[in-house]
Amino acid sequence: MASLVPITVVFRTRRELRRRIDDAAASEFHVLGELKAQGYTDYLCAPLVFTNGEIHGAAFATRHANGFSDGDVDHIRHILRPLARIAEIWFSDLRGFTAMSSKASPQQVIGVLNELFDCQVPAIEDHGGEVLKFIGDGLLAIFPLASDGDVRKRCADGLAAARAAFAALDVRNAKAESPIEFGLALHVGEVAYGNIGGALRLDFTAIGPAVNLAARLESLTGKLGRRIVLSSELAEHAAVPLVELGTFELKGVSGAPRVFGLTST
């Protein structure tokens, strides 16, 4: 009986796993039996090695009669070399989204989200940031830093973008019947990003402990009554007055990170 899971083999060996999806492969890995039943012919699972040594993985499958060509595999290997860079990470989330979604129509929800992102995206891009993903009511952006870049300058850019985004939100709320709010976390750390997905659909994303920390920090904004919270890593480079908000146990984050806020909020 098939019991192994391809990704666990990749984690253990730190090497890619390639299988033509036939009866032998289906008996070795249960998931390949499921893929065979769906008409898939070839499978590749490859490691994503982060610069901190962590191993993640990405899997690809195709229904092409001849499976992946050598060129296909070369292209997959190329996109699986995500660029590891130091970046300021911006993670924001709409307050009260679940409650709003239960009461409003889908069209109304989409309209509010578009207004929310219209406040943030121009501010991010105007200050040299890059929006990576819209995750439901959330937004993930980075402010990339070159190897010889100025961390202090990038942190200042991120904070300036945050102020601009909230200024735009205040303008929106002054005119709207129903005000909205979002929380924002800023962090400095190392991320890996690139195209990840299946053979027929790819998605550009950023992954790594720094992204997870930023997301967890953002969850504190509502509890602390703060629009913006900052990690201790970013606080070290901030050129504005800050107040320490305390240390907090965060799900999936080791230790109890120190969290900071702006004195003006």
C-alpha positions as CSV (number, residue, x, y, z in Angstrom):
1,M,0.0,0.0,0.0
2,A,1.3,3.4,-0.9
3,S,2.1,5.4,2.3
4,L,5.0,7.7,1.4
5,V,4.3,11.4,0.7
6,P,6.6,12.9,-2.0
7,I,7.1,16.2,-0.2
8,T,8.4,14.4,3.0
9,V,11.0,12.6,0.8
10,V,12.1,15.9,-0.6
11,F,12.3,17.4,2.9
12,R,14.5,14.4,4.0
13,T,16.8,14.2,1.0
14,R,16.8,17.9,0.0
15,R,16.6,16.6,-3.6
16,E,13.9,16.8,-6.2
17,L,11.7,13.8,-6.8
18,R,10.5,13.0,-10.4
19,R,8.1,10.2,-11.3
20,R,6.3,9.2,-14.4
21,I,2.8,8.6,-13.2
22,D,2.2,4.9,-13.9
23,D,1.0,2.0,-11.8
24,A,4.4,1.6,-10.1
25,A,4.5,5.2,-9.0
26,A,0.8,5.0,-7.9
27,S,1.7,2.1,-5.6
28,E,4.7,4.0,-4.2
29,F,2.8,7.3,-3.5
30,H,-0.9,7.5,-2.8
31,V,-1.1,11.0,-4.2
32,L,0.3,9.8,-7.5
33,G,-2.5,7.3,-7.7
34,E,-5.0,10.1,-7.3
35,L,-3.2,12.1,-10.0
36,K,-3.2,9.1,-12.3
37,A,-7.0,8.8,-11.9
38,Q,-7.3,12.4,-13.0
39,G,-5.3,11.9,-16.1
40,Y,-1.9,13.2,-15.0
41,T,1.2,11.6,-16.6
42,D,4.3,13.2,-15.0
43,Y,5.1,14.6,-11.6
44,L,8.0,16.7,-10.2
45,C,8.4,17.8,-6.6
46,A,11.4,20.0,-5.8
47,P,12.9,21.6,-2.7
48,L,12.9,25.3,-2.1
49,V,16.0,26.0,0.0
50,F,15.9,29.2,2.0
51,T,19.0,31.1,2.9
52,N,18.5,30.2,6.6
53,G,18.6,26.5,5.7
54,E,14.9,25.8,5.9
55,I,13.5,23.4,3.3
56,H,10.1,24.1,1.7
57,G,8.8,22.5,-1.5
58,A,6.8,22.9,-4.7
59,A,5.1,20.2,-6.7
60,F,4.2,20.2,-10.4
61,A,2.2,17.7,-12.6
62,T,1.1,17.6,-16.2
63,R,-1.5,15.8,-18.2
64,H,0.6,16.0,-21.4
65,A,0.7,12.6,-23.1
66,N,4.5,12.6,-23.1
67,G,4.9,14.1,-19.7
68,F,7.4,16.9,-19.0
69,S,10.0,17.5,-21.6
70,D,13.6,18.2,-20.7
71,G,13.0,21.9,-21.5
72,D,9.9,21.9,-19.2
73,V,12.0,20.6,-16.3
74,D,14.7,23.1,-17.0
75,H,12.1,25.9,-16.9
76,I,10.6,24.6,-13.6
77,R,14.1,24.4,-12.0
78,H,14.7,28.0,-13.1
79,I,11.6,29.4,-11.5
80,L,12.3,27.4,-8.3
81,R,15.4,29.5,-7.7
82,P,13.5,32.3,-5.9
83,L,15.5,35.3,-5.2
84,A,16.4,35.7,-1.5
85,R,16.7,39.3,-0.5
86,I,16.4,41.5,2.5
87,A,13.3,43.6,2.4
88,E,10.9,45.6,4.5
89,I,7.7,43.7,4.6
90,W,4.2,45.3,4.7
91,F,1.2,43.2,5.7
92,S,-2.2,44.8,6.1
93,D,-5.7,43.5,6.7
94,L,-9.2,45.1,6.7
95,R,-10.8,45.3,10.1
96,G,-14.2,43.7,10.5
97,F,-14.1,42.0,7.1
98,T,-15.8,38.8,8.3
99,A,-18.8,40.7,9.8
100,M,-19.0,42.9,6.8
101,S,-19.0,40.0,4.4
102,S,-21.9,38.3,6.2
103,K,-24.1,41.4,5.8
104,A,-23.1,43.0,2.4
105,S,-23.6,41.7,-1.1
106,P,-20.5,40.3,-3.0
107,Q,-20.6,43.4,-5.2
108,Q,-20.5,45.7,-2.1
109,V,-17.7,43.7,-0.6
110,I,-15.6,43.9,-3.8
111,G,-16.3,47.7,-4.0
112,V,-15.0,48.2,-0.4
113,L,-11.9,46.1,-1.0
114,N,-11.1,48.1,-4.1
115,E,-11.4,51.3,-2.2
116,L,-9.2,49.9,0.6
117,F,-6.5,48.9,-1.9
118,D,-6.8,52.2,-3.7
119,C,-5.6,53.8,-0.5
120,Q,-2.6,51.6,-0.2
121,V,-1.3,50.6,-3.6
122,P,-0.4,54.1,-4.9
123,A,1.2,54.9,-1.5
124,I,3.4,51.8,-1.7
125,E,4.4,52.2,-5.3
126,D,5.1,56.0,-4.9
127,H,7.7,55.1,-2.2
128,G,9.5,52.4,-4.1
129,G,7.5,49.4,-2.8
130,E,6.2,46.4,-4.7
131,V,2.7,44.9,-4.1
132,L,3.2,41.1,-4.2
133,K,-0.2,39.7,-3.3
134,F,-3.8,40.5,-2.5
135,I,-4.9,37.8,0.0
136,G,-8.7,38.3,0.4
137,D,-8.9,41.5,2.4
138,G,-5.2,41.5,3.0
139,L,-2.2,42.9,1.1
140,L,1.4,41.8,1.1
141,A,4.1,44.2,-0.2
142,I,7.9,44.5,0.0
143,F,10.4,47.3,-0.2
144,P,13.4,45.5,-1.7
145,L,16.9,46.3,-0.5
146,A,19.9,45.8,-2.6
147,S,22.9,44.1,-1.1
148,D,24.6,47.5,-0.6
149,G,21.3,49.3,0.2
150,D,20.5,51.6,3.0
151,V,18.2,49.8,5.5
152,R,17.3,53.0,7.3
153,K,16.2,54.6,4.0
154,R,14.0,51.7,3.1
155,C,12.4,51.7,6.5
156,A,11.7,55.4,6.1
157,D,10.1,54.7,2.8
158,G,7.9,52.1,4.3
159,L,6.8,54.4,7.1
160,A,6.2,57.2,4.7
161,A,4.1,54.9,2.5
162,A,2.1,53.9,5.6
163,R,1.4,57.5,6.5
164,A,0.3,58.2,2.9
165,A,-2.0,55.2,2.9
166,F,-3.7,56.1,6.1
167,A,-4.1,59.8,4.9
168,A,-5.8,58.5,1.8
169,L,-8.0,56.3,4.0
170,D,-9.0,59.3,6.2
171,V,-10.0,61.2,3.0
172,R,-12.1,58.2,1.9
173,N,-13.8,57.8,5.3
174,A,-14.7,61.5,5.5
175,K,-16.7,61.1,2.3
176,A,-18.1,57.6,2.8
177,E,-21.3,56.6,4.6
178,S,-19.5,53.7,6.3
179,P,-15.9,54.2,7.5
180,I,-13.4,51.3,7.1
181,E,-10.1,50.7,8.9
182,F,-7.2,48.4,8.3
183,G,-4.2,47.3,10.4
184,L,-0.6,47.3,9.2
185,A,2.5,45.5,10.3
186,L,6.0,46.5,9.2
187,H,9.0,44.2,9.5
188,V,12.5,43.9,8.2
189,G,13.7,40.4,7.3
190,E,14.9,38.0,4.6
191,V,12.3,36.5,2.2
192,A,12.4,34.2,-0.7
193,Y,10.0,35.0,-3.5
194,G,9.3,33.8,-7.0
195,N,6.8,31.9,-9.1
196,I,5.3,28.8,-7.4
197,G,2.4,26.6,-8.5
198,G,1.5,23.9,-11.0
199,A,2.4,23.3,-14.6
200,L,-0.7,25.1,-15.8
201,R,-0.9,27.9,-13.3
202,L,1.8,29.9,-11.5
203,D,1.5,32.5,-8.8
204,F,4.1,35.0,-7.7
205,T,4.5,35.0,-3.9
206,A,6.9,35.6,-1.0
207,I,7.5,33.0,1.7
208,G,9.6,32.6,4.8
209,P,9.6,33.2,8.5
210,A,9.7,37.0,8.0
211,V,6.4,36.9,6.0
212,N,4.8,34.8,8.8
213,L,6.0,37.2,11.5
214,A,4.6,40.2,9.6
215,A,1.2,38.5,9.3
216,R,1.1,37.6,13.0
217,L,2.1,41.1,14.0
218,E,-0.7,42.5,11.9
219,S,-3.2,40.5,14.0
220,L,-2.1,42.5,17.0
221,T,-3.2,45.9,15.6
222,G,-6.9,45.5,16.5
223,K,-6.1,44.1,20.0
224,L,-3.7,47.0,20.7
225,G,-5.9,49.7,19.1
226,R,-3.1,50.6,16.7
227,R,-3.2,51.3,13.0
228,I,0.5,50.4,12.7
229,V,2.8,48.0,14.6
230,L,6.5,47.5,14.0
231,S,8.8,44.6,14.7
232,S,11.9,45.1,16.9
233,E,14.0,44.5,13.7
234,L,12.5,47.4,12.0
235,A,12.4,49.6,15.1
236,E,16.2,49.4,15.2
237,H,16.4,51.3,11.9
238,A,13.4,53.7,12.4
239,A,14.3,57.4,12.5
240,V,11.0,58.4,14.2
241,P,10.0,58.3,17.9
242,L,8.6,54.9,18.9
243,V,6.9,53.4,21.9
244,E,7.4,49.8,23.0
245,L,4.0,48.0,23.2
246,G,5.2,44.9,24.9
247,T,6.2,41.3,24.1
248,F,3.7,38.9,22.7
249,E,3.4,35.2,22.1
250,L,2.5,34.7,18.4
251,K,1.3,31.5,16.8
252,G,4.0,29.9,14.7
253,V,6.7,32.4,15.9
254,S,9.4,31.3,18.3
255,G,9.9,33.3,21.5
256,A,7.9,36.4,22.3
257,P,8.8,39.2,19.9
258,R,9.0,42.8,21.1
259,V,6.4,45.0,19.3
260,F,6.6,48.8,18.8
261,G,4.2,51.5,17.7
262,L,4.5,55.1,16.6
263,T,4.1,57.7,19.4
264,S,1.7,59.6,17.2
265,T,-0.9,56.8,17.1
